[in-house]
Amino acid sequence: MRILGVLDHNTYSCRALEDLANLCANTWADVTLLLLTPGEPNWEKSEDVIISLAKKFVEKTGADQGPYYLPDDINFKLQSDGSKIFVSKGKKGLILRVRTGDYSKEILREAQEIDSDLIVLGCSKGMECEWKGVLGLPKQIARDATCSVLVVKDTTKPNQIISFLDQSNVSQESLELINQMVTIHQAGLKIVGLMGEKGIVEKEDVQRKMLDIISYYNERGLHAWITFIEKSSIEDYVANATHEGMVALWIGKKSFFSRIFSRDLLGKLIEYARSSILILR
């Protein structure tokens, strides 16, 4: 797995870094930490910031016993695209990158260059879910990225993960990411299945496929329970679920949810959710 952690100089990035570190401690993913800076960069300050964040990341993932390593002497190299980079050589890959320019374009560019499986970024407290000085950034990344996106809200840790899965198409990687969210937050797992109307698999098929998913989680020691909803109830149900805990929503190319949740509706879901949101692709 390759994960892109998107950071800036603000406190909500520290909250995102904590979730990122907990996830990486379990998965030993290859990680790129990307620091974004506005305007003309103060390279010395930016390098100090990302080094400080990287040290916290390495400490939280097990320090000397963990998969990541940072030497005492860290020298960034200027790249032809104007970014600066440092590549650390440990058991697993850790890259530190500083970029300037249009934040959204630079995040999506980095995710494409490293072929990221997951982007992790935080956002401010309250209903806005913003980055300081950048209007709508977390919403835009969640809508436009081609990989999964975890938007970490600066709130209390969720005690329940509500997972909306198009059970006929959901990927193994998405099932594992939900597994990791449940594990790192020590949360309960509620799985929501679709049934009922033409164009959606019938109830018997839903139950069989959902039982396969339940078996997957039971084999990993996770207790999960299922509820079924009709197509007409999806939008309201998902919106209400954001008040109960962390929502994990599967919107891959073959997912039925990708046809229900437009880009604007997905943005509103992220903005108004009280807890973190995991968009699975």
C-alpha positions in Angstrom: 0.0 0.0 0.0 1.2 3.5 -0.8 -0.2 6.4 1.3 0.1 10.1 0.8 -0.1 12.2 4.0 -1.0 15.8 3.2 0.2 18.4 5.8 0.5 22.1 6.4 1.6 24.3 9.4 -1.8 24.1 11.3 -2.9 22.0 14.2 -5.5 19.9 12.3 -2.6 18.4 10.4 -1.3 17.0 13.7 -4.6 15.2 14.2 -4.4 13.7 10.7 -0.8 12.7 11.3 -1.8 10.7 14.4 -4.4 8.7 12.4 -1.9 8.3 9.6 0.8 7.0 12.0 -1.6 4.5 13.6 -2.7 3.2 10.2 0.9 2.9 9.0 2.0 1.2 12.2 -0.4 -1.6 11.4 0.0 -1.8 7.6 3.7 -0.9 7.1 2.7 1.1 4.0 5.1 3.1 1.9 4.5 6.7 2.9 5.0 10.2 1.4 4.6 13.1 3.7 3.7 16.2 1.7 4.0 19.7 3.1 2.2 22.4 1.2 3.4 26.0 1.5 1.7 29.2 0.2 3.3 31.7 -2.1 7.1 32.0 -2.3 8.4 29.2 0.0 10.6 29.8 3.0 12.5 26.6 2.3 14.4 26.5 5.6 11.2 27.0 7.7 9.3 24.5 5.6 12.0 21.9 5.9 12.1 22.3 9.7 8.3 21.9 9.8 8.1 18.7 7.8 11.2 17.2 9.6 9.5 17.9 12.9 6.2 16.2 11.7 8.2 13.3 10.2 9.9 12.7 13.6 6.6 12.6 15.3 5.4 10.2 12.7 8.4 7.8 13.1 8.0 7.9 16.9 4.3 7.0 16.7 5.0 4.1 14.3 7.5 2.4 16.6 10.7 4.5 16.5 13.7 2.2 16.2 11.5 -1.0 16.2 9.1 0.4 13.5 9.3 0.3 9.7 10.4 3.9 9.1 13.8 5.6 9.7 15.0 9.2 9.7 18.8 9.9 9.9 20.2 12.8 12.0 21.4 14.6 8.8 18.5 15.3 6.5 19.3 17.1 3.2 16.5 18.0 0.8 17.1 18.1 -2.9 15.6 20.6 -5.3 13.6 19.0 -8.1 13.1 20.2 -11.6 9.4 20.8 -10.9 10.3 23.3 -8.1 9.6 20.9 -5.2 12.1 19.7 -2.6 12.4 16.1 -1.6 14.1 13.8 0.9 14.0 10.0 0.6 14.6 8.0 3.8 15.8 4.4 3.6 14.3 2.2 6.2 12.4 -1.1 6.2 9.6 0.7 4.4 9.7 3.7 2.2 9.4 7.2 3.7 9.5 10.3 1.5 9.4 13.9 2.7 8.2 16.4 0.0 7.7 20.2 0.1 5.6 21.7 -2.7 4.3 25.2 -3.4 1.6 26.3 -5.8 -2.0 25.5 -6.2 -2.7 23.1 -3.3 -5.3 20.9 -5.0 -3.3 20.5 -8.2 -0.1 19.7 -6.2 -1.8 17.1 -4.0 -3.4 15.3 -7.0 -0.2 15.6 -8.9 1.8 14.0 -6.0 -0.9 11.2 -5.6 -0.6 10.4 -9.3 3.2 10.4 -9.3 3.5 8.0 -6.4 0.4 5.9 -7.6 -1.2 6.5 -4.2 -3.8 4.0 -2.8 -4.9 6.5 -0.1 -4.7 10.2 0.7 -4.9 11.3 4.3 -5.5 14.9 5.2 -7.1 16.8 8.1 -9.4 19.8 8.3 -10.5 22.4 10.7 -13.0 22.1 13.6 -16.7 22.8 13.1 -18.9 22.3 10.0 -16.6 24.0 7.5 -13.9 21.3 7.2 -11.4 23.8 5.7 -7.7 24.3 5.3 -6.5 27.7 6.5 -6.6 30.1 3.6 -7.7 27.4 1.0 -11.4 27.3 0.5 -12.9 23.8 0.1 -9.7 21.9 -0.2 -10.6 18.6 1.6 -13.9 18.5 -0.3 -12.2 19.0 -3.6 -9.6 16.3 -3.0 -12.2 13.8 -1.9 -14.2 14.5 -5.0 -11.4 14.6 -7.6 -8.9 12.0 -6.4 -8.8 8.7 -8.2 -7.7 6.8 -5.0 -9.3 6.5 -1.6 -9.4 9.6 0.6 -9.5 9.8 4.4 -10.6 13.3 5.7 -9.7 13.5 9.4 -11.9 15.9 11.3 -10.4 17.4 14.5 -13.0 15.9 16.8 -13.2 13.1 19.3 -12.3 9.6 18.0 -15.4 7.8 16.6 -16.8 4.9 18.6 -18.5 3.4 15.6 -17.6 3.0 11.9 -20.7 3.0 9.6 -19.7 1.3 6.4 -21.7 1.7 3.2 -20.7 -1.1 0.8 -22.0 -1.9 -2.6 -21.5 -5.6 -1.7 -21.5 -6.8 -5.3 -18.4 -4.8 -6.3 -16.5 -3.8 -3.1 -12.7 -4.3 -3.4 -10.5 -6.3 -1.0 -8.4 -3.2 -0.4 -11.5 -1.3 0.8 -12.5 -4.1 3.2 -9.0 -4.0 4.7 -9.1 -0.2 5.1 -12.3 -0.5 7.0 -10.7 -3.2 9.1 -7.8 -0.9 9.9 -10.2 2.0 10.9 -12.1 -0.2 13.3 -8.8 -1.5 14.8 -7.0 1.8 15.3 -10.1 3.5 16.8 -11.2 0.4 18.7 -14.7 1.1 17.3 -17.7 -0.9 16.5 -18.6 -1.8 12.9 -22.0 -1.3 11.3 -22.4 -2.5 7.7 -25.2 -1.1 5.6 -26.5 -3.1 2.7 -28.7 -2.1 -0.2 -31.8 -4.0 -1.3 -35.2 -3.8 -2.8 -35.6 -1.9 -6.1 -34.9 -2.8 -9.7 -31.3 -2.4 -10.6 -30.1 -3.5 -7.1 -29.6 -7.1 -6.3 -32.5 -8.8 -4.5 -32.6 -9.3 -0.8 -31.5 -13.0 -0.9 -28.3 -12.1 -2.9 -27.6 -9.1 -0.6 -27.8 -11.3 2.5 -25.5 -13.9 1.0 -22.9 -11.4 -0.1 -23.2 -9.4 3.2 -22.7 -12.6 5.1 -19.5 -13.2 3.2 -18.3 -9.7 4.3 -19.3 -10.4 7.9 -17.3 -13.7 7.8 -14.3 -11.7 6.5 -14.4 -9.4 9.6 -15.3 -12.2 12.0 -12.2 -14.1 10.9 -10.1 -11.0 11.9 -11.7 -10.9 15.4 -14.0 -7.9 14.6 -17.6 -7.9 15.7 -19.8 -6.4 13.0 -23.6 -6.2 12.5 -25.7 -5.5 9.4 -28.7 -3.4 8.6 -30.5 -3.1 5.2 -31.9 0.0 3.6 -33.9 0.7 0.4 -32.5 2.7 -2.5 -34.9 5.7 -1.8 -33.5 6.0 1.8 -29.8 6.2 0.9 -29.1 9.9 0.9 -30.9 10.7 4.2 -29.5 7.6 5.8 -25.9 8.4 5.0 -26.4 12.0 6.1 -27.8 10.9 9.5 -25.0 8.3 9.9 -22.4 11.1 9.9 -23.9 12.1 13.3 -23.4 8.6 14.7 -19.8 8.0 13.9 -17.2 7.8 11.1 -18.7 7.0 7.7 -16.9 4.8 5.2 -18.5 5.1 1.7 -17.5 2.9 -1.2 -17.8 4.9 -4.5 -15.5 2.9 -6.8 -16.2 3.0 -10.5 -18.5 0.0 -10.3 -20.2 1.1 -7.1 -23.9 1.9 -7.1 -23.1 4.7 -4.6 -21.0 6.5 -7.3 -24.2 7.0 -9.3 -26.1 8.3 -6.2 -23.5 10.7 -4.8 -22.7 13.5 -7.2 -19.5 15.6 -6.7 -21.6 18.3 -5.0 -23.4 15.9 -2.7 -20.2 14.2 -1.7 -18.7 17.6 -0.9 -21.7 18.5 1.3 -21.4 15.1 3.1 -17.8 15.8 4.0 -18.5 19.4 5.0 -21.4 18.6 7.4 -20.1 15.3 8.8 -19.4 15.5 12.6 -16.7 12.8 12.4 -14.0 11.8 9.9 -15.1 10.5 6.4 -13.4 7.6 4.5 -14.1 7.7 0.8 -13.2 4.3 -0.7 -12.4 3.7 -4.4 
